[in-house]
Amino acid sequence: MSASDWIEFWDSKHSIYVNARHEAAHFRRIAEDIRPYAPAGGTMLDYGCGAALAADRVAEPVARLILCEPAPNVRGKLGARFAGNPRIAVRKPEDVAVMPAQSMDVIVIHSVTQYLSPRETDALLKMFRRLLKPGGLLVIGDVIPRKTSAIADARALLRFGRKEGFFVGALRGLVRTYFSDYWRLRKSLGLARYDEAEIVARLEAAGFLAERARSNIGHNDRRMTFLGRAR
Ligand SMILES: C[S@@+](CC[C@H](N)C(=O)[O-])C[C@H]1O[C@@H](n2cnc3c(N)ncnc32)[C@H](O)[C@@H]1O
């Protein structure tokens, strides 16, 4: 059965991670890049976390790491994987929406905004502002600038594959992806893109002091990470 929206796609048996080696390297890299933002002894939310295979690394310094994922199969696996880790809680977006105001020190949302409409992103930013303590940090990663092409994404994946030992798998995976639901959805639903000034303006409108981070989280350095401090 083919996916009709992005959540269904991410919940399906897709081949975006071209093999197990890629999937492990991907989540290791994301965890390594997110960990410096983890608040020692504090509460952190990773919204749209995906399989988060290395979330236990991110959880080490914090009191509580909340992994929020809408895709039910992915969430089920997260629950099973981290059942033995008292610092990690797995939640769905509906649960996060009713969490108490000012209960988070840091919120990360990485590689998710491209799958949301601008209106959905604005609503989430407002919710994040409510959940964060004053001075708390919002980290939005993998924002796709308007001018980036799919070719640039493919090149970034091949570079990552060469570095992590899955170059041939990456080549094969790119061909598979081209004929997959991903491309069909990318063409029909599109991916949301923002230039730096646009995302900064949206963050400021939602009550953040915003700036672009020096480097993106993850392997794709054409994409951007933004930091918002709750005013
Ligand atoms: C590219 S994956 C990123 C996963 C993870 N953050 C990472 O960087 O590896 C996109 C994630 O966004 C989630 N997602 C898609 N639409 C969403 C929505 N409307 N609300 C929350 N998460 C969503 C998907 O379920 C999927 O886990």
Ligand as a Chemical Component Dictionary entry (heavy atoms), coordinates in Angstrom:
data_LIG
# 
_chem_comp.id                   LIG 
_chem_comp.type                 NON-POLYMER 
_chem_comp.pdbx_formal_charge   0 
_chem_comp.three_letter_code    LIG 
# 
loop_
_chem_comp_atom.comp_id 
_chem_comp_atom.atom_id 
_chem_comp_atom.alt_atom_id 
_chem_comp_atom.type_symbol 
_chem_comp_atom.charge 
_chem_comp_atom.model_Cartn_x 
_chem_comp_atom.model_Cartn_y 
_chem_comp_atom.model_Cartn_z 
_chem_comp_atom.pdbx_ordinal 
LIG C1  C1  C 0  13.436 12.879 8.092  1  
LIG S1  S1  S 1  12.623 12.142 9.451  2  
LIG C2  C2  C 0  13.589 12.878 10.755 3  
LIG C3  C3  C 0  13.686 11.990 11.957 4  
LIG C4  C4  C 0  14.732 12.456 12.966 5  
LIG N1  N1  N 0  14.388 13.736 13.543 6  
LIG C5  C5  C 0  16.097 12.486 12.320 7  
LIG O1  O1  O 0  16.640 13.567 12.164 8  
LIG O2  O2  O -1 16.602 11.443 11.968 9  
LIG C6  C6  C 0  11.123 13.060 9.529  10 
LIG C7  C7  C 0  10.290 12.807 10.782 11 
LIG O3  O3  O 0  9.256  13.797 10.847 12 
LIG C8  C8  C 0  8.119  13.179 11.362 13 
LIG N2  N2  N 0  6.949  13.978 10.964 14 
LIG C9  C9  C 0  6.400  14.088 9.747  15 
LIG N3  N3  N 0  5.303  14.874 9.805  16 
LIG C10 C10 C 0  5.182  15.278 11.097 17 
LIG C11 C11 C 0  4.255  16.078 11.805 18 
LIG N4  N4  N 0  3.206  16.644 11.181 19 
LIG N5  N5  N 0  4.437  16.273 13.129 20 
LIG C12 C12 C 0  5.495  15.708 13.761 21 
LIG N6  N6  N 0  6.414  14.924 13.150 22 
LIG C13 C13 C 0  6.246  14.714 11.831 23 
LIG C14 C14 C 0  8.128  11.803 10.722 24 
LIG O4  O4  O 0  7.267  10.898 11.373 25 
LIG C15 C15 C 0  9.597  11.450 10.791 26 
LIG O5  O5  O 0  9.924  10.771 11.978 27 
# 
loop_
_chem_comp_bond.comp_id 
_chem_comp_bond.atom_id_1 
_chem_comp_bond.atom_id_2 
_chem_comp_bond.value_order 
_chem_comp_bond.pdbx_ordinal 
LIG C1  S1  SING 1  
LIG S1  C2  SING 2  
LIG S1  C6  SING 3  
LIG C2  C3  SING 4  
LIG C3  C4  SING 5  
LIG C4  N1  SING 6  
LIG C4  C5  SING 7  
LIG C5  O1  DOUB 8  
LIG C5  O2  SING 9  
LIG C6  C7  SING 10 
LIG C7  O3  SING 11 
LIG C7  C15 SING 12 
LIG O3  C8  SING 13 
LIG C8  N2  SING 14 
LIG C8  C14 SING 15 
LIG N2  C9  SING 16 
LIG N2  C13 SING 17 
LIG C9  N3  DOUB 18 
LIG N3  C10 SING 19 
LIG C10 C11 SING 20 
LIG C10 C13 DOUB 21 
LIG C11 N4  SING 22 
LIG C11 N5  DOUB 23 
LIG N5  C12 SING 24 
LIG C12 N6  DOUB 25 
LIG N6  C13 SING 26 
LIG C14 O4  SING 27 
LIG C14 C15 SING 28 
LIG C15 O5  SING 29 
# 
